Amino acid sequence: MTQTVHKKKLELEKKLRKVAEREKQLKNQLKAIDAREREAARKQETRAKIILGGFLASRIKRKDPQFLDLLEVALNEVSDRDKNTLINYRNLLLNS
């Protein structure tokens, strides 16, 4: 191989390594963006659940029959562990 061809080959290999490193950096940036999007969506969902839960709690506390019925439906559909939590919370709401 001539000196010029060998030099060109080394330069191209160096460029290829740089491109591969840049690709790796860009993929990591995409992963970070995806993670931030998932985190934001999770926070938004959690906030919506809290708002909805507060709304339901206020209606149950006011002894709104529709929401008391809805709570009974929930009590029949959740696990025993969750059922005990809901029963305790219902009692707290209705006795405050």
Secondary structure as GFF3:
##gff-version 3
##sequence-region A 1 96
A	DSSP	alpha_helix	3	61	.	.	.	ID=ss1
A	DSSP	alpha_helix	65	77	.	.	.	ID=ss2
A	DSSP	alpha_helix	80	94	.	.	.	ID=ss3
###
